[in-house]
Amino acid sequence: MLVINILGFALISLIVWWFWLYKPRNGMVVKGTVPITVNNGVYTPAQVRVMAGEKVTLSFLRKDNSPCSSIVQFNNLEISEELPLNKTKDISLESLEPGTYPFSCQMQMYRGELIVEGKADE
């Protein structure tokens, strides 16, 4: 009985960490097209850094056949796009203001963020 309680507590702790405490690692600033793979419940990379005012294209390749992975949403940008299975879907974004723009599936189980940094000369 003690083993079952310990395993239950460990599972609850993992769920809390994954959905509320986990933060993706810092990424480097990129330009142009950024490939993002959707597979095994995650976006890879889950964090994309770009410079403000520059055009960037996020090229999503969905390898996960889960229904949850079929849509990517940028709620702050009012963007919602369907991702076809095993095909790329490009989402072009132009001249974004500095800030953090989270993206996720419709149930927010797959999570990522687009970080737009201010210009170096500002």
N, C-alpha and C positions, 0 to 999 in steps of 0.2 A: 504494500500500500504506500509506503514511503517513497519508493522508486517512482510510482505513478504520479505522486504529488510533485516530486522534483522535476520529472519530465514535463508535466503540465506547466509548472512555473517557468521552466526554460523556454517552452514554446510560446507562452504569453510574452515573455521578455523579448524574444526574437521578433514577434509581431509588432510590439511597441517600438522597438528599435527600427525596424524596416519602414514602417508607415509614418512615424512621427519624429524620430531622432536622427535618422541617416541623412547625411548631406554629401552630395557628390564631391569628388576631389577637384581642386582647382585645375583648370585647363589653361593652355596658352592662347594668346590672341591669334585669331585666324582671319584670313581674307578670302574672298571668292566663294567657292562652293565647299560646303562641309558635309561629308558623308556621315550619316547617322544610321546605325543598324538597330532594328527593333527585334530582339530575340531573347528568349528565356526570361521574360518579365522585366527587361531593362532596355533603356536607350543607351547605345554606346557610340560616342561619348555621351554622358548624361549632363555634362556641363560644357557649354560652348561660349567662348569669349570673343567678342568682335568690337571694333571701334565705332563710335557714334558717327552717324552721317554717311557711312559706307554701305554699299549694297552687299548683301550676303544671301546666298542661296543654301538652304538646308535641304539636303537630298536624302530623304528617308527610304531605307530598304527594309521592308517588313519580311522577316523570315519566320516569325512566330504566327502560327495559325489560330491562336486564341482570338475569340471575338473581341476581347478587350483591346487588343493591339490594332484593331482595324481603323481606329480614328485617332488623330493627334489634334489636340486643342491648345491654342494660345489664348486663354481667356482674356488677358489684358489687351490683346491686339484684335480681339473678336475674329479669330481665325479658327476654323474647324475643317479639317481635310480628311477624307477617307484615304487610307493607305492600302493599295492593292498588294496581295500576297506575292512575294518573290519578284516584285518590280519596284523600281524607284519612283518616288513621288517628290518632285521639287517644289519647295515653297520659297519664293523670293520675297525678301524683305528689304525695303529701301529706307534710308535715312532715319533710323531709329534714334530716339533720345536716350541719353545714358540712363541706365537702370537695369533691373532684373526682370526678365519676362519668363515666368515658369511655363512649361508645356507638359502635357500629360495625356493619357488616354481618357475616355469619357468617365471612367470610374476612379481616376486618379491613382491607379495601382502602378502604372508605368509613369515615372516622373523624371523630368529634366529641367534645365534652366538655360536660358540665353541671357548672358550678361553683356550688356552694352557699356563699354567704358568711354569716358570722355576723351576728346582729342588730346594728343600729347602736347600741343602748343597752347592749350587753355590753362 
